[in-house]
Amino acid sequence: MNKNASTILKFILFFGIGVLLIWLSLRNLTAENIAEIKNALSRANYFWVAVSVAVGMLSHIIRAVRWNMLLAPLGHKPKLSNTFFAVMIGYLVNYAVTRLGEVSRCGILLRYEKIPLNESVGTVIVERLVDVLCFFVLVLIVLLVQFDTLYSFIKSNFIDKLAEKYATNPNLYIFSIVFLALIALTIFLLRKKIKSVLGERYFKFIKGFTDGLQTIRKLKSPWLFVFHSFFIWFIYYAMMHICYLALTETAGLSVGCALTTLLIGTLTVMVTPGGLGAYPPAIASVLLLYATNFQIGLAIGWLVWLSQFVAIVFFGSVSLILLPLLNKQKNAT
């Protein structure tokens, strides 16, 4: 199978999963529930949605600035406009196939800035490592300030539902025991191979993580880089909290609530293409714990997700148009 066919199949698969998740989140809604969601979307104050989008765009600009900081020690000084365009196109591609956007934006810098792919990919890996670190900081903050709420979310959405399935279907116990026994037997028989492979991969991961963080020390302004990294995630929080102001039912939600929904929403984006289909119901499930009914939660979830989706599709498409126009001389060369 060639690369294009593989990419198309991945797109169909991820898009299909997104559509399935949308259907699952809407299938049990009554006509009254759907009417309530439509009513909430029609009376929303879209000024705050626009402010949220503008704040979100600031995070993309800062991400482009931060990327330039990583490229500078390698002797590359790309135009900020090209780096920004590459970031936006990367986000756009990620909606089609998860994580393909990182490769795409590196390819753009290769074409328009003549930056070798291996070097730009290395800087993107460092970026991702720093983002993972920031995400873990977010997890710690939420655990500290919203532990009871987070536990309630996990219990109501996973533990209780799993317990209910076992209670209504006793055969699941037998199936689970057999399944776990087979896994245990497989691990026992392949223990040496697994230990060897996992040990090697763990070592490479730790080494890659530490090497990535070491490169930050070589930057001209390492603390500015760290500030940019955490500021990007602060913007993600602000973007969500500002969007809550669009509905009267969510306008009074707390900082802790916005942090919790940011955490859960980020997880959906990690496991699905841009959170397609999974983001709104995940947000609605969290907001249930803050005395916000599921329909209003779905409405605000769709507002947050759609506003950023439309912004990325628009600015990503504009970036595709402007890149060759603003780099005519480089294209000729």
Beta strands, then each sheet from edge to edge (+ up, - down):
end
